[in-house]
Amino acid sequence: MRAHLGDRSFVKHTRIIVTHYGGPDALQVVEEECPEPKSREIRVKVLVAGVSLPDVLAREGVHPETPRVPYTPGWDLIGIVDQIGEDVSGFALGQTVAAMPISGGYAQYVCLPQRKFIPVPPGLDPAEAVAVVLNYITAYQMLHRAAKVKPGQRVLIHGASGGVGTALLQLGWLAGVEMFGTCSVQAADIVKDLGATPIDYRNSDFVQEIHRLTSDGVDAVFDGIGGDNLWRSREALREGGRVVVYGFQSKLRGGRIDSGAPNGRHPIRESAILGSYILRNCFLAGRKSMVPYSIQWLMRLKPAWFHQDLLTLFDLLQQKKINPLIAERLPLCQARHAHELLGNGGVIGKLVLIANE
């Protein structure tokens, strides 16, 4: 017997679709009937959906998780259980839950398998909670599962004022590491307030700055830029250090794929290029490693880690030991504008779409 909140079987809802691979104009608002949960599925009324760089890369057709068009973007969401399908247990109507579906979050209602949902503790701000689902999980796992940082070590964080960057700064502070962060001049005060030494990436050489400030380099670099920046990040390491590689932002110019890249859906191309850098590193002199990090693959291979780490982070959020920075809260229909903001750069913290006001 299905349970549901009210009679919503034929109520229409709004979602965003990507009609073609390309710029923000590929995002269109559509209105259609609400989805119905199948067996072992739960329908949630989405409160907030996060906007992140993987959404932009998928829209451009180059992220490894790029769906075929048309599709609804949205990696992370917070919602309220609205309808429960057959053979579902452990969830109640009206319960607040989190999910990282990878796509589908930019909608007012979403149906997903019950295994995708994790309960959210009461009293949390949904916008702050959704920042935890992707940004803070990424930061936490890179720090503790990929880099395995120890108190007193030194780390360099690229893009330190962004969604993942500010999460790394807050979690790095809790872990007791000394932090350096590349950022713009405008974001320097934010980076400094979060406990790191800011490095102006536009007007200074971060490798020279790291060696000036530390003499022998850092123990770990978190690099979401990719490309030849990886070699520069490697130069900033001390012997025995590692670069944690988690993206290829260098391919973007103004939120668009660099003109040299082909148009269309190429989900493997950039990952293969990234893999070639990691392989080439093995043949270079010095004990300096490059470690790839992929939140989606770690979630699939180690689902218990994802569940455990998310609960740990929700607990830190409840205790106010972390404080996600929310850049803007925009209505769902302004998804295109959110992508434009992210593409233009300079966004401090997390962009959030409010799905149901």
Helices and strands as residue ranges (DSSP letters): E 3-4, E 12-18, G 24-26, E 27-33, E 41-51, H 53-59, E 77-84, E 96-99, E 109-113, G 114-116, E 117-119, H 126-131, I 132-136, H 137-141, I 142-146, E 154-157, H 163-175, E 178-183, G 185-187, H 188-193, E 196-200, H 206-214, E 218-223, H 229-235, E 237-245, G 249-251, E 252-253, E 256-257, H 269-281, E 289-292, H 295-301, H 303-318, E 326-331, G 332-334, H 335-344, E 350-354
